[in-house]
Amino acid sequence: MRCPICKKPLALPPENTAPMPRHFPFCSERCKLIDLGRWLDGKYQVPVVEHDESSPETSDTRHED
């Protein structure tokens, strides 16, 4: 596995033998803070799709027979 910021390889302990590294999934406190800064600056965003509510495909009308 590699650090998502600097791409440095991470040495992970074998499964169920030791706790994860302190800064996991980052290699260091520095990379962890860079990632936090990117979130706070709005550089990471979840895409949102706006739907037109007047469109019949998105309306929640139910027809009872």
N, C-alpha and C positions, 0 to 999 in steps of 0.2 A: 504494500500500500504506500502511496505517496501523499505528502502534505498538499492539500488543495491550493495553497498559496504559492509556495516556492518550489513545489514538485520534488523536494528532497525525499529520498526513501525513508520510511519509518520502520524501525525494528519492533515488531509486535511480539509479545510473549506467546508461547503456545497456549491453545485454548484451555481454559479452566485451571491454569497454573499460577497466574499472577495477575494483579490488577493492571488495568490499561494504563498507558503512560499518562502523566499528569496533564498534558495539553492536548490529548487526543481529541480530534483527528488531526491536529496540527503538530508540527515538529517542535515548536517553541512558543513561548509567551508572545514574542514579537509577531509571529504569523497569526496567532489567535487575535491579537489586537488589530492587525491590519484587516482581518475579516470583519471584526466588529465595526470598525470604522467604515467599511464599505456598506454594511447594512444601515448604519446611521446616516450616511450620506445619500441613501436611496439608490445606490448603484445596483443592488439586487432588487428585482421587482417580480412579483407574480403577475403574469398577464391576465387581464380581465376582458371578457367579451361582453359588450353591452348588447342587450336584446331589445328590439323595438316592441313595446308592450301592445301596440295596436295590431301587430301581426298575428294572424290566426294560429300560426305554428307555436307561438309562445304563450298564448292565452290559456287560462285554466278553466275553460268552459266545459261543462259536462252535459251531454244530452242524455236524458232519460227517456226510454221508450215505454 
